[in-house]
Amino acid sequence: MLTFLSFLFFTAFVAFFATWKLRRDNLKTQDGYFLGGRSLTGIVIAGSLLLTNISTEHLVGMNGSSYKNGAIIIAWEVTSALALVIAALYFAPRYLKMGLTTIPEFLEKRFDGITRTIVAALLIISFTVTLLPIVLYTGALNIEAIFRISELLDVNRSQGIWITILIVGGIGAVYAIFGGLKMVAYTDTINGFGLLIAGLLVPVLALWSIGKGNILTGLTEVFENAPSKFNVVSREPGIGPGARSAILPFEVLFTGLMVNQLYFWAMHQSIIQRALGAVSLKEAQKGLLYTGVLKILIPLVIVLPGLIGFYYFGTSLYDDPDSVYPMLVKKVLPFWLTGFFVAVMMGAILSTFNSALNSAATVFSLDLYKRYINRNTGELKLVRMGKWVSAVLAVFAIGIAPFVASAPQGLYQLLQQLNGIFFIPIASVIIAGFLFPRVSATGAKAGLLFGLIFYVLTYFVFRIDLHFVHIWGLEFLLNILIMHFVSLWYPRTDDFVIKDSGILNVTPWRYAAPLGIVLIIVTVSIYILLGNV
């Protein structure tokens, strides 16, 4: 009963606070609904970015992966800081100067309307087919394992997961539909701090118990139990026999991983939309770089517990690594904290889910509906369309969520493999748009088409012995070459110049570059210190 009350109290507090903060906001305008009225500050942006990114596919999936494969998977997190530095110093100033609402909008300015439409469609498909279902399923898996929904409702485990998916998906849809981006951002900020507190409690209490009251002693015991698990440099092959089953070879840091990270943090609509909703460039840069600091620290929440899980459970859960984190939570958290923890888990799921819904609705409404269906639509009708799109996509994601349960290498690995279908082709075109002025609209479309076909054929059809992140790197290079080659035959007819929309103050934050340098140094130091463990 106490567990349920603590869950209900924290969840109700988050909902009340966000509603109170929105009481004077106008959610009937385009900027008000889709960009939070362009009023977001650095702290709100950072909190929202963290929780939009970190969900149960990280808490469950990455801890399960670190339990089985060791700390090598830390690369997904710490290298994010490098991408966030580039996003803050290079991309954000240009996005905000143009006054963008969506990333596809830039592609129309740089290339043409068809390129904008293709990328908008790909974004909506990627949200619906990959991100939304996996977020819902991993969230339901975690809540079922900790809260035992099936036992409470006297149903089997599969039915309990289905019910949880329906409840979480329904609540997430309500947030996204009726509150817009600002509701999402405010709830994210509170839940983000809750996630850090609750997430850190798990390894701290576990190490306290192992060390009999001394956390450092506990950490030493966990380390000495399996020192190789702490090595962040994988010796697995990335090329040749066994490459496909390797989790994260070290070499991928120099091939496709940074392209993926750059896309996610500087170009992915559900992420960069927070920066686009900033009150000024200064606050956008603060938000992005504060998130970089948090991403350096977040492995304590989504990697270290998996290593502790190996100390407790050994290899007994190697066939089901995604069950490690829920079991560890049940083992170390006192019962009176379980409700708060489940509320934070719920917040993490809701954040990623409703952020993706809001971004998909934004892209559809502005990049597809307004362009092709009703060019003269008013802002109120545009907002209504966004709400309907959120509702439809939520229903679709809820329907297919339970079917992602059979991922052979874990749910987080599955998410990354599927993301490659969309992320790298889109990243290639956006980067070419900024860095290569000779690439034409025809060249951009050729690069998009080639990238989609290349990845699907090499990884899913012909199943070549090359790690999927290496395929990303190869695909990126080939996409750039294809775009340049086609552009020789179909050259640009005009020059692209970024024009100041005058919407926001684009004066940069004076500490942006110094903090960026610090984040780069810390990231490199982590690999130097833990690379030879």
N, C-alpha and C positions, 0 to 999 in steps of 0.2 A: 504493500500500500504506500509506504514512504517513497519507494522507487517511482511509482506512478505519479505521486504528488510533485516530486522534484522535477520530473519530466514535464508535467503540465505547467508548473509555475514558470520555468525558464522559457518554454515555448510561448506561453501567453505573454510574458514580459517582452520578448522580441517582437511579437505581433503588435502589441500595444504601443511600444516605443516608435516603431516604424510608421504606424498609422498616425500617431501624434505629430511626428515630424513632417508628415505629408499633408496636414490638415489645411494648409494655406496654399498648397501647390496647385497649379493649373495643369491637369493631366489631359486636357482636351486639345492641346496643341501638339504639333509634330515634335518640336524640341522638348516640350514638357514631358511627353510620354516616352519617346524613344531615347532621349539623351539626358533625362533628369533635369531639364531646363538649363542645361550647360551651367550647372551650379556646384558640381562635385569638387570637394577639396582633396588634398593629398592623402590625408589619413583615411578618408572614406574610400578613395580610389584603391589604396593599398589593401585595406581590409576586404574590399569587394573582389579585387584581383586574386588575393590569396584563396578566398573561399570558393570563387568561381573555378579556380584551378584545382584545389585540393578537395577531393570528395572521397567517397568510400572506395572508388576504384584505386585510389592511392593508399588509403588506410588499410584496406583488405589486400589489394593486389600487390602493392609494392612491399609491404611487410611480408607477405607470403613469398614474394620473389627473393627478398633479402634473406629470409629464413632458409630457403633452399639453395640460393646461388651466392649469397654473401653481399658485401657492401658495394660490389661493382655497379649495381643499379643506381648508386648515388648520382651517377652522371646525369640522369634525367633531371635531377633537381639543381645541383650546384652550377651546371653549365647554363641554367636558365638565367642566372645573374648576368652572364656575359651578354645574352640576348636582350635583357632588360636595359642594360647600359646603352646598347645600340639603339633600342627603341626610344629611350629618353633623349638621347643626344642627336639622333639623326632623323628618325621617322616622325616622332611627335611634333617637332617644330613645323614640319612640312604639312602634316595632316591638318593641324590646327590653323595654319596660315590659310589653307584652302577652305577651311570651314566645313570639312566633310562630316557626313552623318554615317555613311557606310563605306567600306573599303571598295566595293564594286563601283561606287561613284567616282573614285580616283581613276579607275580603269577606263571609264568613259571619257574623262578629261584627257587622259594620256593616249588612249587608243581609239575606241569607238563604242557605240551603244551595244553592239552584238557581243563584244568581249565582256562588257559589264553584265549582260544578261546571262551568258554562259557561266561566269564565275558565281553569280548570285544563285543560279540553279544548283551548282555544285555545292555551295555552302549549305543550302537548305537540305540537300540530300545527305551531306556528311553529318549535320546535326541530328537528323532523324534516324539514320541507319546505324551510325556508330556511337556517338557520344550519349545521346539520351537513353537508349535501351541499356547500355552497360552501366551507366550511373544508377539507374533505377534498380537493376538487378543486384549489383554489389551492395547498394544501400539496404535493400530488402534482406539480403543474405546476412549482413552484419546485424541488423536489428532482430531478425529471427534467432540468430545464434545467441545474442545477449539477452533479449527480452522474452524469448520463447513464446512468440505470438501464437504458434500452432497449439501449444499446451493450454494457453489462456482461453483460446476459442474452441478447444477440443476438436481440432482438425489435423490432418497430416501435414508434414513439413512443406510439401510442395504447395498445398493450399494456403498455408500460412504465408509463404513467400508471395504468392499471387495476391493475397489480401493486402499485404504490406505495400506491394507495388502500386495497387489501386489507390491506397490511402495517400502514400507519399506523392505519387504522380498527381493526384487530385489537388492536394494542398499546394504543391508547386505551381500547378497551372493557375490556381486562384491568385497567388502572389503575382505571377507574371502578367496575367490578364488584367487585373484591376489596379495594380500598383505601378506598372511601368518600370523603367530602369531605376528610378530613384528609390522606390520601395525595395527593389532587389539589392541596391547598393547599401542602404541603411541596415537591412536585416543581415546582409553579409558582414558588415563591420562588427556588429555585436557577436554574431556567431563565429566570426574569425578569431576574435579574442578568446571566446569560449573554447574553440577548437585547440588553440595553442595551450590553454591552461589544462584542459582535459587530456589532450594528446600527450603533453609532457608528464602528467601525473602517472601515466601507464609505465613508462620506463623508469621514472624516479621511484615509484613504489616498488617496482620489481627489483631494482638494484638495491634499494634499502633493505628489502627482505633477504636477498641473496647475500648481501654484505653484513647482515645482522646489525643493521643500524648505521652502516657506513656505505655511502653511495659509491665512493671511489673503490673501496674494497670489492663491492659487488661488480663494478665494471671490470676490475682486474680479473675477477673469477670468470666472468663471461668471456673476456678476451682470451685468457689462458685455456679455456675449454676448447676453443677453435680459433686460433690466431689467423688462420688463412681466410676466415670469413670476413675479416676486417679489411682485407686488401681491396683497394679501389681500382686496381689495374688488372683486368682479366687476362689470363693467358690462353683463353679459348680462341680457336681459329675463327676468322671472319671470312675466309675463302677456302674452298675445297670441301672434302668430306666432313660432315658434322657442322658446317658453317650455319646451316639453317636452324639448327637446334641450339646454337650458342646464344646466350642471353644478351650480352653486351660486350663484345670485344673492345679493347682499349682503342684500337685504330679507328673506330667509328667516330671518335671525337674529331677526327681530321677529314672525315668524308661527309656523311649525310646528317649526323646528329645536329651540328650547328645550323644547318639549313632548316631542319625541322624546328629547332628552338627559336630561330629568328622568325620563322613564319608564325609560330604560336604566339609569341609575346609581342611581335611588332605588326602582325597583319591579320591575325585571327579575329573575326568580327566580335565574338563574345568577350574577348579580352580587351582589345583596343577600344571597344565602344565606351569603356569606362574613361579612358583618357580623352576620347572625343567629347565626353560629357563634362570635362573639367571647366572650371570657371576661368582658367587662364593657363598658358603654357607652363608657368612656374608651378602651379599645383599639379598639372599633369606629370611633369618631370619628377616632382616630389613623390607622387603616387607610384610611378614606375620604379624609381630607385629604392624607395622604402620596401617595395615588394621584393626587389633583389636582395636586400638584407634578410628578409624573412625566408627567402628561398635557400639561403645559405644555412639557416638554422633549422629548417623544416625536416631534414633527415633525422633529427632527434625524435621526430614524431612518426615518420613513415618509413624509416630504415632500421634504426636502432631496436625498436620492439621486435622486429623479425629476428635479429641476431640474439636477443634475449630469449625468444621463443625456441631457438635451437638449443640453448642451454637447458631449458626446461623439458623439451619434448624430444630432443635428439632427431633421429631420422624417421621417427614413427609416423610423421604427417607428410612425408615427401609426396605421397600420392594425392594429397589434398591440401596444398600449401595455403589456399585461400581461407582455410579454417583456423589458421594459426593465430591471427590477430584477435578474432572474437574469443577464442579460448584463453588467450593471455589476459584479455580485459576481464573476463569472468574470474580468472585466477587471482589477480592482484588488486582489483578495485573493491573497496568496501561496498556493501549493498546499498548504503544510503547515497553513494555517489553515482550509482548506476543510472538512475533516472536522468540526472544532469548530463551524463555522458551520452545517453541515447538521444537526448534533446539536441546536443551538439552534433551528433551523427546525423540526425534529421536535418539540422540546419545546413550541414555540409552537402547533403544530397540535394536539398531544396535549392541551394545556391547555384550549383552547377546546372541543375535541371532547369530552373526558371531563367537563369542567365541565357542558356542556349535557346529556350523558347522565345525570350524577348529579342534576342539577336536574329533568330530566324524570322520572326514577325517583322522586325525592322527591315531586313533585307527584302522579304517578299513585298511588303507594302510600298517601299520606296523605289526598289530596283526593278520590280516586275509589275505590280498592280498599277502604280502611278504611270509607268512608262507605256504599258501595252493595253490595259483594260479601261482605265478611266484617267486620262491625262489631266482633266480639269477638276478632279476631285478636291473637295475642301479638306482642311486639316482634321476636322471632327470625324468625317467619314473615313479618313486614312487611319486614324486611331482605332476606330471601330473595326476596320479590316484587320489591323494588327492583332486585336483581341480575338477575332474569329480564327485567324491563322494559328495563334497560340493554342487555342482549344483543340483544333483539328490535329495538330502535330502532337499534342499531349496524349490524345486518345490513341494515335498510331503508335507512339513510343511505348505506352503502357501495354499495348497488345503484343508487341514483339519482344519486350524485355526478357521474359522467362526463357527465351530460346537461345540465349548467349551463354548458357551454363556449362557447355561442354568444351570450353577453351582448353586445349591440351597443355599449354605452357603458362596458364594463369590469365586472369581477366585483364590485367594491365598490359601484358604483352600483346594480347589480342587487340586491344584498343589501339596500340601503337602500330601494329601491322595493318589494320584497316585504315588508319589515318593517312598512311602513305599514299593511298589511292588518290586522295584529294589535296593533301597539304603541299607536296612538292611541286606539282604542276602549277598550282596557284601562286606559290612562293616564287617560282621561276619567272612568271609573268610580271608580278609586282616588282621584284628586284630589277628585272630588265627595264621596266617602266621608269624607274628612278636612275639607274646607273648606265644604261645603254641607249643613248638618244637615237641611234640609227634603227633600232628595232621598230618595225611598223605594226599596224593593227593585224594585218594578215599573218605576219611572223608570229605575233603573240598567240593568235588562234591555233596556228600550226603547232606551237610549243605546247599549248594546253592539250590538244588532241594526242600528240605523240606521247606526252608524259603519262596520260591516263592509260593508254594502250600498253606502253612499255612496262609499267609496273605490274599491271594485272597479268600480262603474259609471262614476264620473267619470274615473278614470285608465286603466283597462284596456278598458272597453267603449266609452264615448263618446269617450274620448281627447281631452278638452277641452284647449285651449291654456293650461294653467296648470301651473307647475312643481309636481312632486309634493310638495315640502315646503310650498308654499303651500296645497295641498289638505289637508295635515295640519292646518295652522292653522285653516282654514275648518271642517274636519271637527270639530276639537276644540270650537270655539265652538258649532257646531250641536248637537253631542252634549250639551253642558251645557244648552243651551236646551231640547232635547227632554226631557232628564231632569227639568228643572224643570216643564215643561209637563205631562208625564204624571203627575208627583207631585202636581199640583193636583187631578187626578181620582182618584188612588190615593195618598193621603197616608200618611205614617208614623204608626204607632200608638204608638210609644214613642221615647224619647230614647237615643242611643248615648253611652255614657260609657266612656272608656279606663280599664281597671282594671289595677292593678299585680299581675302574676303572682307577684312575689317570687322569680323564678328567678335574676335577675342583679342585680348592683350597677349602678344606673342613674345614678350620680353622673357628671356630664359632665366632660370633659377641660378643664382651666382655659385651655389655649391654643387651643381649638377656634375660638372666635370671632375672635381676632386673626389666626390663620393663614388663616381663611376670608376675612377682609377683604383680606389681602395677595394671595391668589389672584385675587380680583375685580379688584383694581387692576392686577395684572400682565396679566390677560386683556384688559382695556380698553386698556392701554398698547400691547399688540401691534398692535391695530387702528389705534391712533393713529399709531404709528411706521411701519407697513408699508401703511397704507391709501392713501397718496399716492405710492407709489414709481413 
